[in-house]
Amino acid sequence: MTKPFLTLLLASSAIASAHAAAPGGYEKIDGGVAVTPAGGATARVEVTVHGDGIIHVVAAPTSSIGVTRTTSLMVPSPPKAGAYTVTERAGHVLIKTARDTADVDLATGHVRFVDAAGKTVLNEANTRRFLPKTVDGRQYVTASQQFNRGTSEAFYGLGQHQNAQMDYNGEDVELAQHNMDIAVPFLVSTGKYGILWDNDGITRFGNPKPYDLVGAGTDTGLRVTSNGKPGFTANYYLDGKLAVTRQEATINYQYIKDQANWPEAAKARTVAATGGQNTAGNAAQTQRVVWTGRVTPDQTGDHKFQLYGSSYFKVFVDGREVLNRWRQNWNPWYANFDLPMTRGKAAEIRIEWDPNAGYIALLHNDPLPQADRHSAWFTSDVARSVNYWYVPGSDMDDVIAGYRKLTGKAVMMPKWAYGFWQSRQRYNTQDEVVDVVRKYRDLRIPLDNIVQDWFYWPENAWGSHQFDKTRFPEPQKMVDQLHDLNANFMISVWPKFYPTTDNYKELAAKGFTYDGNLKMANKDWVGPGYANTDYDPYAPEARTIFWRQMRDSLAKFGVDAWWLDASEPDIHSNLSIPERIAAMGPTARGPAEEYFNSFPLVHVGAVYDGWRQYKPDVRPFILTRSGFGGLQREGAAIWSGDVASRWYDLRAQVSAGVNASMSGIPNWTHDIGGFALEDRYASKTPKPADLDEWRELNLRWFQFGAFSPLFRSHGESPYREIYEIAPEGTPMRASMLWYDQLRYRLMPYIYTLAAETWFKDGSIMRGMVMDYPDDVKARRINDQYMFGHAFLVAPVTDYKARSRPVYLPGAATLWYDFQSGQTYRGGQTIDAPALYTRMPLFVKAGAIVPMGPVRQHVDDLPDAPVTVTVYTGANGQFSLYEDDGRSEQYRGGAFARIPMRYDDTTGTLSLGAREGKGFKGMATSRTVNVRWITPGKPVTDADTEDATVTYAGKAITVQGPR
C-alpha cells in the first residue's frame, strides 16, 4: 500500500509517520498507534487516546474509497491524550492508560478494551465488514462492527425512539431522522462503557440487514401464500361493501409513490381528503382493506416484524390480536411485534386497515443466532471506515460525562424554560397570544412561556420571517405586552423557504439551497400548495445568512427563544428514503446520504452561534424537533414530535425520554395530550364517553409532563389551555392546577437538577438503571423513571386505571409514597394507588428536596423562604443551586450553592457555608424552613414547618427527629 493512499484514510486526530508499518506491525502516531494488520479486510487501524482513557478507533478498508476523512461534526475538538504507554507483547500492541487498555491484535487488527483490573469490558467480535458502495460518483463502503457477542448487559441511549423499548439488548433500532425519531449514535451500557459510533448517515443497531417487505423477493426468510396462491389475499371495501379482491405479493402503501398501486375500483373520497364531504356534497365514503395470508418461515426462532402504518390498523396472528393502533394519516410510523416461529410451520396473519388516505406496509427480518441477537452491533450504509469512540466510566453517569467531554458540555438553559409553557397549533392573531397569557394571570395559573407556532407569516411567504400584518399588525407591541405580563415569547422558525421570498433568493444566489424538492415539483399542504425547499446549513456562510435573516426580521422584537421545527429535515413528508436523500442534497460538505442524520446539529448550531454573538450575556434557548450527537452543546432541547393522542403513545414517551436523556441530551419534552387527535376526540360535538376519555388522557399526560425535564402543553384542536380543556370546578381542573403549582413549588429542586447538567454532567430524567445498575428487574421496565435522584415517577398510561403496578428498585432502599407518606421497602412490585387526580410518585429515604411557595412564574417572589424537606430513614445530601436565571455568567462562577447533608443516625441537617461567587440580585440572608418527612407524614399543601432558621451564608445545623 502506498503512502498517498494511506494518508487518505487517516483520522483527523492522527498524523502519519514517514513510512507505514509492515503487515503485522505498528507505528506510533500522535496519541497512539497505527496498526497494519497481517491480513483480512482492514488496511489500517488507528487507536488513539483522548483525555482520561477515552479511546478512538478508526479502521480503514483495504479497498480504496477515494475520499478523505473530514473533521467529525459530533467531535469537532477531541481532548488531547492524557498519559499512556505503548508496549508490544505476543503479537499484540497494548495502549495503556490509568483507566483502561486497548489491546490490538497485530494479525487481524481486532481491538479489545480492558479495564484497570484486567477485565475485558468491550470486545470487537468477528471481522469488520466492508462492502463497497458508490454515492454521487464517489466510492464509500457500508461498514459494520459487532461487539460483545452473547452479552447479558443492558443497552440504552441511541437517541429517541417510539416503540416503548427501554433496554435495547436484543432489539433492532434504525437511526434515521424522522418527525418522531431522533438518531444519536451513542450507546451506554450497564457494562460501564459507552460507544459513540462516529457516522453521520443512516445506521442500524442490531441486525445489520435492513427490514424488507414481507413477501418481497429479498425477504427470503418467509414464504407467503393465500388460497393456495403466492402472496396475500386483499379485500377492499367501500362503505362496508366488497369492491375489489385481488392477490398481492406484499402489503405496501408505505410512501407517496406506492399509492399508485391502489385498485381503481376501490378508490374513494375519504374524510382526510375532503374534510368530511365528497364532490357531490354527500358524506365521504369509508374504506377498509383486509389482508389475509399464511406465512411460513424457513428458520426457527424469533422473527421480527414491523407494521408501518397510519390511520386505524390491527394485526392478528392465528386469531390473536397482536397490534391495535391509530396514527394520524399523514404521519405513519413503525409498530414492532415479534413472533416465535418454527421452521415449516405456518402462521395465519390478518391485517385490518381503515386507510383514510393513510399509509401501510408490513416488514420483516429473520431471526439471528442468540449470540448475535444479544450483542452491540452497528452498521452504517455509507461510511469511509469503521469509526468509533470507546468511553469508559465508573458508572453510567460517568460514561455520559465522558461522552460530553467528546461532544460538548450541556450548556445551561434559562430558568424560565423549566416553568410551564402554553402552546397550541396555532395562535392565529397577536390578540390570541396576549389574551391567553392574560387569562392565565387572571386565573392565577402559573405560566412562564407562550409559543407562537407556524404560519404567522403571509400565506405565500413561508421563509420570509415576516408577520402577516393583517393578523399580527404590531409584533413589537405584542412582545412588549407579554414581557409586561412576565411571560417569555418563543416563535417557530423552519429551515424551509418558498422560492418567491427574498430570503430564499439571497441564499439561492450563493448556491445555499437544495433543489431536489423543487425538481420533483412537490407542493406543500398550505392553501393551493406551494413549491418549497430547505437551505443548506452545511455551508458556513449559509448558516450566517440564515441567522442574520432571523435576527433582522424577528429577534429585533425581543424574541426570547426559538422553536426550530422540522429540523430532520422534513422537506416533504412520506417520501421514501432515496427520495428524501434526493431532496436534501448534495450538501456543501458532501453527499446527502453521507450526512443524512447530522442536519439538525449544524442547523441548530447556526442559531446558537448567532444568538451568542447577538446577545452574548443572555442564555440561548432553542427547541428543535430533531437532534444528533453533540446537540446538548448548542443550547437546545428536543421534543418527541407529532405524536398521536393515544394511551399507547403516552406510554411510549417514557422510554423515549429516558433514552434521549441517556444519549447525553438532558432537556427533553413532549406535547402534553399528544399532538394529533382521532376524529372522535376532535369533533365539535364528541360523544360523552369520548370526551371523558380525551380529558382523562390529557390529565394523565399532564401529570407526567409536570415531572418531565420541560413542562409543555401543545397540540392540534381542541385548544390545550388548561381553562379550555378542564372545566372550572371539575376534579380535572383541580388536578391540573395542583400539578402546575407543584412544579413551581419544586422549582428549587428542578433548577438545581438543571444546573447539574452543566456543572456535573448530570441528567434530569433518569433511567432507574442509572441509580440501580445491579437491579436486573429495573433494566427493562418501560413505564417508570427517576426524576433526579430523589423521585421515582410512575405515569398512568391506561384508561380508567385507579391503581398500577410499580416496581420499587433497590432492596436496601426505603421508599415514601409522596401523597400518603406510606413507606415501602425496595426490591418489590406494589399495587400503587392512582386516583384520577394523582399519579403514583415516590421519594427515596435520604432525599433532601428543597421547595418553595407557589409562584406565578419563576422570577416571582425571589426572596421567599426555602422549605427543605428531608425524607428520613437514610443519610442524604443535596447542593441547592441559584443564579440570576438568564445570563451566561454562571460559566464564570456567578452562582450560589447551599450544600446540605442529612445524618440519619443523629437526625441532623447541616447547611454548609455558601459556595460560589454569588450573583446580581442574590439574597444574602434567607429564611429556611425544614420539614422532617417520616413514615405516615407526607408533604402537604399547607405551609407548615418543623423548624425555621435564618441562613446568612455560614454553616448551621438543624436538629431533627432521632
Secondary structure, DSSP 8 states (H G I E B T S, - for coil): --HHHHHHT--TT----SS---TTEEEEETTEEEEE-SSSSEEEEEEEEEBTTEEEEEEEESS---------SS-SS---B-S-EEEEETTEEEEE-SSEEEEEETTT--EEEEETTS-EEEEEEEEEEEEEEEETTEEEEEEEEEESTT----EEEEEE-SS--S--TT--EEE--BTTBEEEEEEEETTTEEEEE---S-EEES-SS--EETTSTT-TTEEEEETTEESEEEEEEETTEEEEEEEESS-EE-SGGGGGGS-GGG----HHHHSSB-TTSSB---EEEEEEEEEEESS-EEEEEEEEE-EEEEEEETTEEEEEEEE-TTS-EEEEEEEEE-TT--EEEEEEEE-TT--EEEEEE----HHHHSSEEEEEEEESSEEEEEEE-SSHHHHHHHHHHHH-------GGGGSEEE--S---SHHHHHHHHHHHHHHT----EEEE-S--S-TT-TTS----TTT-S-HHHHHHHHHHTT-EEEEEE-SEE-TTSHHHHHHHHTT-B--HHHHTT-B-SSTT--B-EEB-TTSHHHHHHHHHHHHHHTGGGT--EEEE-STTT-SSTT--HHHHHHHT---SSS-TTTTSS-HHHHHHHHHHHHHHHHSTTS---EEES---TTGGGGTEEEE--S-BSSHHHHHHHHHHHHHHHTTT---EE--BT-SB--HHHHSSS--HHHHHHHHHHHHHHHHHHTTSSSEEE--SSS--SHHHHS-TTSHHHHHHHHHHHHHHHTHHHHHHHHHHHHHS---SEE-HHHH-TT-GGGSS--S-EEETTTEEE----STT-SEEEEEE--TT-EEEETTT--EEESSEEEEEE--TT---EEEETT-EEEE----SSTTSSTT--EEEEEE-SS-EEEEEEE--SSSSGGGGT--EEEEEEEETTTTEEEE---BS---TT--SSEEEEEEEE-TT----SS---SEEEEESSS-EEEE---
